[in-house]
Amino acid sequence: MKKSLRPFLALLLASLGLSTAGHAQSVGIGTTTPEASAALDVRSTSQGLLPPRLTAAQRQAIASPAQGLLVFQTDGSQGLYYYSGVAWLNLANGRVPDANGSTIPANGGVVSTLAASTSSSNPSLASPAGVAIGTSGTLYVASLGADVIFQVDNSSGVVRALAGTGQAGYVDGQAVNARFNNPTGIAVGPDGTVYVADASNNCIRQVSRDGSLVTTLAGSGTAGFADGVGQAAQFRNPFGVAVDAVGTLYVADTGNNRIRKITPAGVVTTLAGSGQSSFADGQGTAAAFAVPSGVAVSASGTVYVADASNNCIRQVSQAGVVTTLAGSGTAGFANGTGAVALFNRPGGVAIDAGGILYVADTRNNRIRQITPAGVVTTLAGSGTAGTTDGPGTTARFNGPFGITVDEAGDVYVTDQGSSILRVIK
């Protein structure tokens, strides 16, 4: 990835030393036909250089683009694109966009098995649930069946226990002596702290960044519903957890059908959800979820929810306004935009730097992708349960649940039914 960007960086640095006069690319704003009267060029602002913002159609309509030309594409796979002299390339992943401006490969990514429990050198992942990636590239897996938090090397697939004795219970303290009870969701904070949705203990635990100590951030250990600080708060079988750039946590409080928010100081509030198992968009307690499972948070603060029993993907603003991004509410399988798309008990969600959402569509045994505009496609999985590696829809999954994506665009999936960890490149 880094090697492929060197020519572009050289071109970009060179281009910044030149005047833009006489080098502007002309394109009709709001049309697909170039117009000489509408010149767009890189403009200087008090905060740096602002590349032109174009739709995919406008970008494609540029006649004979200059090598090194940089634009920000506002639809399809949003993000920065540059012209290599031969083709347009997405700056984040080096892929060529299709006619719709998407950098999702036509046959999906190539699926391989990164870590399996069959190796004598690897501990048993036993029904892995949540998966998250740290800043160093280390993967963290919450093993639902083993009651252990594992670390996995993202290149070698070597697995080692980070915290938990392997016996179900509720014990804080030294990581090697700590106990969990059906840990499900997992996230890594900006300082390296690992957060765990400890489902059957009805609380949110944290593992110190050096991996030595387990403590409880919030939750009394007793199932219930209460906002408050630390152990004064209550959860009911929390499944999913996500963390933003400043360390604020978002929790899919599954048994309470609510989305909760936790500050770094352990102050718990309710962001959205009435508590009733239902399907309603709206703000705060006017909205309703049904078994929300996975959560992800974007750089802008939008929270995405895999609303499992509603078979759809919801989005929640920081003001608690809930809307449905994709899915009709009916179980099934279909690609398409918004309510045209169908899911079947989606379990986990993850978001990349370009705003593309990845969904572990659990009962469909597929990995789906959603653009910011709500366009749903299938990245990988044939729909038939199995453990077959291979490209795109030739691969098979067996109950995919947890999902995360790294900076290079590689997607990691816990294949719960087979107790393995997969990667899609």
GIURVEN-V242815 format. One line per field, one symbol per residue. ss: DSSP state (2 for helix, 1 for strand, 0 for the rest). phi: phi as a letter, one per 40 degrees, with the letter a starting at -180 (. if undefined). psi: psi as a letter, one per 40 degrees, with the letter a starting at -180 (. if undefined). A space follows every 10 residues. Layout:
ss: ???
phi: ???
psi: ???
This chain:
ss: 0222222222 2222220000 0000110000 0000000011 0011100111 0111022222 0000000001 1110000011 1110000111 0000000000 0000000001 1111110000 0000000111 1110000011 1110000111 1100000011 1110000000 1011000010 0011111100 0001111122 2011111000 0011111100 0000010112 2201000001 1110000011 1112220111 1100001111 1100001001 0112220110 0111111000 0011111222 0111110000 1111110000 1001011222 0110011111 1000001111 1222011111 0000111111 0000000001 1222000001 1111100000 1111122201 11110
phi: .ccccdcccc cccccccbcc cgbcccaccg bbbdbccbcb acbcbcbhcb cccbcccccc cccfcccgcb bbccbfcdic bbcchbacbc ccbgcccccc gcbcddbgcc cbccabcccc cbcccffcbc aabcccgccb bcccccfbcb bbccbcgcba ccahcgbcib bchddcbcbb bfcbcaabcc cgcbbbccdc cfabbbbdcc gcbbbbcahc gbcibacibf cccbbbfcbb abbccbgcbb bccdccfbbb bbcdcgcbbb cahcgccaba cibfcccabb fcbbbabccc gcbbbccdcc fabbbbcccg cbbbcahchb cibacibfcc cbbbfcbbba bcccgccbbc cdccfbbbbb cdcgcbbbca hchccibcci cfcccbbbgc bcaabcccgc bbbccccbfb bbbbb
psi: ddddeddddd dddddeeiie heeihhihhe iehhhdeghh ihihieeahh iihiiddddd ehhgiihehh ihheabgiah iiheedihih ddeeihiade eiehideiih hihdhieehd ehihdgghci iihideehih hhhddefihi hhheddehhi hdiieehhag hiahdeeiii gfhciiihid eehhihhgde efihiihide edhhihdiie ehhahhiahb ediiihghdi iiiaeeehih hggddefihi hhideehhih diheeigahh iahbeeiiih fhciiihide ehhhhhgdee fihiihieee hhihdiieeh hahhiahbed iiigghdiii iideehhhhh gdeefihiih ideehhihdi heehhafhia hbeeiiigfh ciiihadeeh hhhhgddefi hiih.
